[in-house]
Amino acid sequence: MIVFRIEREKYLETTLMGIGASMSEGYRWNSINTKIVYTAESRALAILEVSVHLDISEDLPDDRYYVEIEFPDEITIQEVNLEDLPEDWDFKPPTLTTQTIGDDFVNYNEAAILKVPSSIVPQEFNYLINPNHQEASKIKVLSTTKMIFDSRLKNKK
């Protein structure tokens, strides 16, 4: 299985370590100090997931890369079903409800991957990597490609 991530150039070497997510309090599926790696099922969803967190009204970032990541076929994937989530699961800012789900996924360490619905497009999925799981070493970066944000994403005046 191939998934995608948008990463800043300076973090390409550590993209599978979950460091960035662990340093922020505002992520949907983890709380601060919980290492987790966010990926998306398509490049388009990865761009959307990153873009909603950027102020692209003035400047479009020029330091981003597509990271193509491969999960081996035999890797353990847990799934969070949309119908099992509470009503507040997609609130902005994220609630403790979803952060606890991600924290438990990492802390219980039963799977390397957690499949979750996107809060932007709930019919599409993000795949969260637990970098502490023993199977995480089987997850590989296949390629990194310079990404250029389309200038049409910028607000027009």
Order of alpha helices (4+ residues) and beta strands (2+ residues): beta-alpha-beta-alpha-beta-beta-alpha-beta-beta-beta
